[in-house]
Amino acid sequence: MTRALRLTRHLLSLTLAGVLAALLSATAGGSGAASEAPPGPNNTFVWASRVMEKTNPLLDMDLDRVPLWTFDGLVTFDGNLEPHGALAESWDVSNGGKTYVFHLRHGVTWHDGQPFTADDVVFTAQAALDPKNKSYMAPAFMVNGKPITVTKIDASTVRFDLPQPSNTFLFMMWRQNSVIVPKHLLAGANLQTTPFDLKPIGTGPYMVVKYVPKQQVILRANPRYFGGAPKIQYWVFKELEDQNAALAALGSGEVTAAGLGGKAALAAAAKMPHVKIHGYDAGWIFALVFNLRRPPLDDKSVRQAVAYAINRQALVKTIAGEDTTVASSLIGPPGTWQYDPNVKTYPFDPAKARALLSQDGWTAPAAGGVREKAGKPLAFSISIQARATDSDPMPFAVAIQKELADVGFKVDIVQLDRASLQPKLLNDHDFDAYLWWDGYSFVPDVSAFWLVKSADPTGYASPQLDALIDRANTTTDRADRKATLDKIAGQIAQDAPMIPLYYYRGHVGIQDFIGNVPEPSGADPNNTGIFYRVQDLTINRH
């Protein structure tokens, strides 16, 4: 190691020590034992991440990473994407794939010392399915819109009776989609006001010590974790203003890791000698999604014109990075078994976009500008998340705004913080279009996120598509599933309820003193590729 690099590491250690000194007061008087070492450079991992107003996996686990460290699902996946037991040690399948009997792991306790039992599993399913809770986890306990029946056999055995076979069921039991919550703390509680929301009790590798909404979360290692006690004693989620702030903190050593979204962020991190960059194909898709309930986007010709007007190849390579793959289909990416290379595409063709609009009755002023039809302008807004610390959608929104203006659209950009944006999109449908990264990780089930029978959130309702999705999710024949997925991809491409832009390639920059970093894999539910065995990570300062 060179003298300069040793000096750099020393300075980084001092910077992190200063940051962690502020945490001492936060943990003082907490639930930590007096004999435990306080947070410091040699026992604390600081991650630049979102910190929500509250954390309760029953209510919202989308982009809230705290539950992924503090709770567990029944099933987990290894780096090769093979299922293994988590809170369930094993399971039996019968009744033509409609009955799963889970044998729960013995000796597991909640962070407060109470035993984990089958009662917790049954309670979780019932709470998730209760309509008044509007639970994020509800889809995990349903198949084809119908609830799964969950029955306690004994204290360590639970039976799941599915309304029909589902080849995505085990995936939905993974902690990305569902975790088990404690009945003894939440039964009868108001989920909107319970203190549990700011100090959750789970079974996971880390326990919450301090939760400061929109600022930071301090976690401490769970010494009784069934998967092995974490080797790093403290984990801190630290909210920063945006991607630039996260990069500055990564460079100074204020944080141990940060997500890297876009070409500029990757280039900046590559210049940091003490930072390693890891990347992996997450199976997620960044897309422009339309609300078909609202004109003019209820018109297929208008949506197709938008698709032809966007230079996806140039946008993706310029903004997202050279190693990013442009998306032509909702089902992918290329090279995977589910991808159809023959799906309809929309190559950049502004002339064709203008022709489609003209044929549809949208006239352009002689001097150019915004087209009109029946006295109404060709206008809509694009909603995006503000203050994104990793994949910032603003550069895409600005570029798309300009390209659509060139063919006669007026596009406004609406920025909202994460807490305000999601309910507008998913619950209230109060949007024209939005830019978002979403998908189904490594299991191709488009109904899990993008399209469901209630036509949420896009308003795109198609009984034919519903039937195809049902078939793809229930058939046990791989060839039949592939053929059905191809039909799904084809119909979505033709009707254009959304425009896939690129297949999300996750990148994270991490300080080089972190050891035991696994090979990147889609098994990581955090879109980093490397945190799916968080308890194994080590700090190796020299």
Residue pairs with C-beta under 8 A, 6 or more apart in sequence:
1 542
5 273
5 274
6 542
8 273
8 274
9 274
9 513
9 541
9 542
11 253
12 252
12 253
12 274
12 511
13 41
13 253
13 541
15 252
15 253
15 254
16 41
16 44
16 46
16 253
16 254
16 256
17 40
17 41
19 46
19 254
20 39
20 40
20 41
20 44
20 46
23 38
23 39
23 44
23 218
23 234
23 236
24 38
24 39
26 209
26 210
26 212
26 216
26 218
27 38
27 39
27 209
27 210
27 218
27 220
30 209
30 210
31 207
31 209
31 220
32 209
32 220
36 220
36 233
37 43
37 233
39 218
39 233
39 234
39 236
41 539
41 541
42 539
42 541
43 232
43 233
43 234
43 539
44 232
44 233
44 234
44 235
44 236
44 256
45 232
45 234
45 235
45 236
45 256
45 257
45 514
45 537
45 539
46 236
46 238
46 254
46 255
46 256
46 257
47 235
47 236
47 237
47 238
47 255
47 256
47 257
47 258
48 238
48 240
48 245
48 246
48 249
48 250
48 255
48 257
48 258
48 259
48 389
49 65
49 237
49 238
49 239
49 259
49 389
50 63
50 64
50 65
50 237
50 239
50 389
50 418
51 212
51 213
51 214
51 215
51 216
51 217
51 237
51 238
51 239
52 60
52 64
52 66
52 213
52 214
52 418
52 419
53 213
53 214
53 419
54 197
54 198
54 211
54 213
55 64
55 66
55 67
55 197
55 198
55 200
55 208
55 211
55 217
56 191
56 194
56 196
56 197
56 200
57 64
57 67
57 71
57 136
57 137
57 178
57 179
57 181
57 200
58 124
58 127
58 128
58 133
58 135
58 136
58 137
58 181
58 186
58 191
59 133
59 134
59 135
59 136
59 191
59 192
59 197
60 136
60 422
61 67
61 68
61 136
61 137
61 179
62 136
62 422
63 418
65 237
65 526
66 200
66 208
66 211
66 217
66 219
66 237
67 175
67 179
67 200
67 202
67 204
68 175
68 176
68 204
68 525
68 526
69 204
69 205
69 206
69 219
69 235
69 534
70 111
70 200
70 202
70 204
70 206
70 207
70 208
70 219
71 175
71 179
71 180
71 181
71 200
71 202
71 203
71 204
72 86
72 87
72 175
72 179
72 180
72 202
72 203
72 204
73 86
73 87
73 173
73 174
73 175
73 176
73 177
73 178
73 179
73 180
74 85
74 86
74 87
74 88
74 91
74 102
74 121
74 173
74 178
74 180
75 83
75 84
75 85
75 86
75 88
75 91
75 170
75 173
75 174
76 83
76 84
76 85
76 86
76 174
76 175
76 523
76 532
77 83
77 84
77 174
77 523
77 532
78 84
78 521
78 523
79 518
79 519
79 521
79 523
79 532
80 521
80 523
81 442
81 521
81 522
81 523
83 170
83 174
85 91
85 105
86 105
86 175
86 227
87 104
87 105
87 108
87 116
87 121
87 180
87 203
88 102
88 103
88 104
88 105
88 173
89 103
89 104
89 105
89 106
90 102
90 103
91 100
91 101
91 102
91 103
92 100
92 101
92 103
93 99
93 100
94 101
95 161
96 165
97 162
97 165
97 166
97 476
98 161
98 162
98 163
98 164
98 165
99 159
99 160
99 161
99 162
100 159
100 160
100 162
100 169
101 153
101 157
101 158
101 159
101 160
102 121
102 157
102 158
102 159
102 160
103 156
103 157
104 116
104 117
104 118
104 121
104 156
104 157
104 158
105 116
105 226
106 156
107 226
108 115
108 116
108 203
108 226
109 115
109 116
109 203
109 224
110 116
110 182
110 184
110 185
110 201
110 202
110 203
111 201
111 202
111 203
111 207
111 208
111 222
112 182
112 185
112 201
114 182
114 184
116 180
116 182
116 203
117 155
117 156
118 152
118 153
118 154
118 155
118 156
118 157
118 158
119 152
119 155
119 183
120 180
120 181
120 182
120 183
121 150
121 152
121 158
121 180
122 150
122 151
122 152
122 158
122 183
123 181
123 183
123 186
123 187
124 137
124 178
124 179
124 180
124 181
124 183
125 141
125 148
125 150
126 150
127 133
127 135
127 181
127 186
127 191
128 135
128 137
128 138
128 140
128 141
128 178
129 135
129 138
129 141
129 142
129 147
133 191
134 427
137 177
137 178
137 179
139 172
139 177
139 448
140 172
140 173
140 177
140 178
141 147
141 148
141 150
141 172
141 178
142 148
143 162
143 163
143 164
143 166
143 169
143 473
144 163
144 164
144 166
144 470
144 473
144 474
145 452
145 453
146 163
146 164
147 163
148 160
148 161
148 162
148 163
149 160
149 161
150 158
150 159
150 160
150 161
151 158
151 159
151 161
152 158
153 159
160 169
162 169
164 474
165 474
165 476
166 172
166 473
166 474
167 473
167 474
167 475
167 476
167 481
168 443
168 445
168 448
168 473
171 177
171 441
171 443
171 445
172 178
172 448
174 525
175 525
176 441
176 525
177 448
179 202
180 203
181 202
182 201
182 202
185 196
185 201
186 194
186 196
189 196
191 197
198 211
198 213
199 208
199 211
200 208
201 207
203 225
203 226
204 222
204 225
205 221
205 222
205 225
205 227
205 229
205 230
205 534
205 535
206 219
206 220
206 221
206 222
206 230
206 235
206 534
207 219
207 220
207 221
207 222
208 217
208 218
208 219
209 218
209 219
209 220
209 234
210 216
210 217
210 218
211 217
211 218
214 239
215 238
215 239
216 236
216 237
216 238
216 239
217 236
217 237
218 234
218 235
218 236
219 234
219 235
219 236
219 237
220 233
220 234
221 229
221 230
221 232
221 233
221 234
221 235
221 535
222 229
222 230
223 229
225 535
227 535
228 535
228 536
229 535
230 534
230 535
230 537
231 516
231 535
231 536
231 537
231 538
232 537
232 538
232 539
235 534
238 249
238 254
238 255
239 389
240 246
240 249
240 255
240 389
241 387
241 389
242 387
242 388
242 389
242 392
243 261
243 262
243 265
243 388
243 389
243 390
243 392
245 389
246 255
246 258
246 259
246 389
246 390
247 258
247 260
247 265
247 268
247 269
248 254
249 255
249 258
250 257
250 258
250 269
250 272
250 275
250 509
250 511
251 268
251 272
251 275
253 274
253 511
256 510
256 511
256 514
257 508
257 509
257 510
257 511
257 514
257 528
258 269
258 389
258 390
258 508
258 509
259 389
259 390
259 391
259 506
259 507
259 508
259 527
259 528
260 266
260 269
260 277
260 390
260 507
260 508
260 509
261 388
261 390
261 391
261 392
261 507
262 319
262 320
262 321
262 391
262 392
262 395
263 318
263 319
263 320
263 321
263 322
265 507
266 277
266 321
266 507
269 275
269 277
269 509
270 277
272 509
274 511
274 512
274 513
275 509
275 510
275 511
275 512
276 509
276 510
276 511
276 512
276 517
277 507
277 508
277 509
278 507
278 508
278 510
278 517
278 520
278 528
278 529
278 530
279 323
279 505
279 506
279 507
279 508
279 520
279 529
280 505
280 506
280 520
280 521
280 522
280 524
280 529
280 530
281 333
281 503
281 505
281 506
281 522
282 439
282 441
282 504
282 505
282 506
282 522
282 527
282 529
283 333
283 439
283 440
283 441
283 442
283 503
283 504
283 522
284 437
284 438
284 439
284 441
284 503
284 504
284 506
284 527
285 327
285 330
285 332
285 437
285 438
285 439
285 500
285 501
285 502
285 503
285 504
286 320
286 327
286 391
286 393
286 396
286 435
286 436
286 437
286 500
286 501
286 502
286 503
286 504
287 327
287 330
287 435
287 436
287 437
287 438
287 498
287 499
287 500
287 501
288 306
288 310
288 382
288 400
288 433
288 434
288 435
288 498
288 499
288 501
289 433
289 434
289 435
289 436
289 450
289 457
289 458
289 497
289 498
290 297
290 303
290 432
290 433
290 458
290 460
290 496
290 497
290 498
291 297
291 429
291 431
291 432
291 433
291 457
291 458
291 459
292 298
292 455
292 458
292 459
292 460
292 497
293 429
293 459
294 380
294 432
294 459
295 376
296 302
296 362
296 373
296 376
296 378
296 379
296 380
297 303
297 380
297 432
297 433
298 459
299 360
300 495
300 496
301 356
301 357
301 359
301 360
302 356
302 357
302 360
302 362
302 378
303 495
303 496
303 497
303 499
304 346
304 356
304 496
305 352
305 353
305 354
305 356
305 357
305 360
305 407
306 353
306 404
306 409
306 496
306 499
307 346
307 496
307 499
308 346
308 347
308 348
308 349
308 350
308 352
308 353
308 356
309 348
309 350
309 353
309 403
309 404
309 406
309 407
309 409
310 346
310 348
310 400
310 403
310 404
310 499
310 501
311 348
311 403
312 326
312 327
312 348
312 501
312 502
313 326
313 348
314 348
315 396
315 399
315 400
315 501
316 324
316 325
316 326
316 501
316 502
317 324
319 395
319 396
319 399
320 502
320 505
321 505
321 507
323 505
324 502
324 503
324 505
325 332
325 333
325 334
325 502
325 503
325 505
326 501
326 502
326 503
327 333
327 500
327 501
327 502
327 503
328 343
328 345
328 346
328 493
328 500
329 339
329 340
329 343
329 489
329 492
329 493
329 500
330 446
330 450
330 488
330 489
330 492
330 493
330 498
330 500
331 338
331 339
331 340
331 444
331 446
331 485
331 488
331 489
332 338
332 339
332 500
332 503
333 339
333 503
334 341
337 482
338 444
338 482
338 485
340 485
340 486
340 489
340 490
342 486
343 486
343 489
343 490
343 493
344 490
344 493
344 494
345 493
346 496
346 499
350 403
350 406
350 407
353 407
354 364
354 407
354 408
357 364
357 371
357 378
357 407
357 408
358 364
360 373
361 373
361 374
362 371
362 372
362 373
362 378
362 408
363 371
363 372
363 373
364 371
364 408
365 371
365 372
368 408
369 408
370 377
370 378
370 379
370 408
370 409
370 410
371 377
371 378
371 408
371 409
372 378
377 410
378 408
378 409
378 410
379 409
379 410
379 411
379 412
380 409
380 411
380 412
380 432
380 433
381 411
381 412
381 413
381 414
381 431
381 432
381 433
382 397
382 400
382 401
382 411
382 412
382 413
382 414
382 432
382 433
382 434
382 435
383 414
383 415
383 416
383 421
383 424
383 425
383 431
383 432
383 433
383 434
383 435
384 393
384 394
384 397
384 413
384 414
384 415
384 416
384 421
384 434
384 435
385 393
385 415
385 416
385 417
385 418
385 421
385 436
386 415
386 416
386 417
387 417
387 418
390 527
391 437
391 504
393 435
393 436
394 413
394 415
396 435
396 501
397 413
397 435
398 413
400 411
400 435
401 411
401 413
404 411
405 411
414 431
416 424
421 434
424 430
424 431
425 431
425 434
425 436
425 457
426 456
426 457
429 456
429 457
429 459
431 457
435 501
437 504
438 449
438 450
439 449
439 450
439 504
440 446
440 448
440 449
441 522
441 525
442 522
442 523
444 472
444 485
445 469
445 472
445 473
446 469
446 488
446 492
447 453
447 469
447 473
450 458
450 498
451 458
451 460
451 465
451 469
451 492
451 497
453 461
453 466
455 461
458 497
458 498
460 495
460 497
462 491
462 495
464 491
465 488
465 491
465 492
468 484
468 487
468 488
468 491
469 488
471 480
471 484
472 481
472 484
472 485
472 488
475 481
475 484
492 498
504 527
506 520
506 527
506 528
506 529
508 528
508 529
508 530
510 517
510 530
513 539
513 540
513 541
513 542
514 537
514 538
514 539
514 540
515 537
515 538
515 539
515 540
516 533
516 536
516 537
516 538
517 530
517 537
518 530
518 532
518 533
518 536
520 528
520 529
520 530
521 529
521 532
522 529
523 532
524 530
524 531
524 532
525 532
526 532
531 537
